[in-house]
Structures are given as structure tokens and as C-alpha cells.
Amino acid sequence: MPGGHLVHFVIDASNGFDFSQASINHRGNGSAQYPPRMLLGLLIYGDATGRFSSREIERAAKKSRESV
């Protein structure tokens, strides 16, 4: 991604939070879980781009990843 891309701001913003109290379910049920920092980043990205549906955020993230 280019240096001024929104994703860099999102990464910096999510790095500013303390996730030491966040936990991941280690019971082994269901699919693998995503790290809390990444999920927060996706929520920030979705809000910043006007996408509020989880499916829209997923499509936008996949599209951004494919353009790299």
C-alpha cells in the first residue's frame, strides 16, 4: 500500500490500544479466531470508509488485499 493510504492510519490507531486484557477462546470450538487488534482495525477501517456491514467490510478488505 502507498505510504499515505488509510490502512497505515488504521494500523497506527489500533496499535494505540492496550489489548492485554483481551482474550481469545482457546477451547477449540469452531473456526480459528482472529486477533482482537486485527478485528478492531477492520472496524475502524469500515467506519472510516462508511461500511458498516460485516460483509461489506470483508469484501473491501479482500479487494484491498488483492490490489497489493
C-alpha positions in Angstrom: 0.0 0.0 0.0 1.2 3.5 -0.7 2.6 5.5 2.2 -0.4 7.8 2.6 -3.1 5.0 2.4 -5.8 4.9 5.0 -4.7 1.4 6.1 -1.5 2.9 7.7 -3.6 5.2 9.9 -5.8 2.3 10.9 -2.8 0.2 11.9 -1.3 3.1 13.9 -4.7 3.7 15.6 -5.2 0.1 16.6 -1.7 -0.1 17.9 -2.5 2.6 20.3 -4.8 0.4 22.3 -3.9 -2.0 25.2 -5.1 -5.5 24.4 -3.5 -7.2 27.4 -7.0 -7.9 28.8 -8.4 -9.1 25.5 -8.6 -12.9 25.4 -9.1 -15.5 22.7 -11.2 -18.5 23.1 -8.8 -21.5 23.3 -11.5 -24.2 23.7 -11.0 -25.2 20.1 -14.6 -24.8 19.0 -15.4 -23.6 15.5 -13.1 -21.8 13.2 -9.8 -20.2 14.1 -10.3 -16.8 15.7 -8.9 -13.5 14.6 -6.6 -11.4 16.8 -8.6 -8.7 18.6 -6.2 -6.0 17.2 -7.0 -7.0 13.7 -10.7 -7.0 14.3 -10.6 -3.5 15.8 -8.6 -2.4 12.7 -11.3 -3.8 10.4 -14.0 -2.0 12.4 -12.0 1.3 12.3 -11.5 0.8 8.5 -15.1 0.1 8.0 -16.3 3.1 9.9 -13.8 5.4 8.1 -15.0 4.2 4.7 -18.7 4.2 5.5 -19.0 0.4 5.6 -21.0 -0.9 8.5 -22.0 -4.3 7.3 -19.6 -7.1 8.2 -20.0 -8.5 4.7 -19.1 -5.1 3.1 -16.1 -4.8 5.3 -14.9 -8.3 4.4 -15.3 -7.6 0.6 -13.4 -4.3 1.0 -10.6 -6.0 2.9 -10.3 -8.7 0.3 -10.3 -6.2 -2.5 -7.6 -4.1 -0.8 -5.5 -7.3 -0.3 -5.9 -8.3 -3.9 -4.7 -4.9 -5.2 -1.4 -5.2 -3.3 
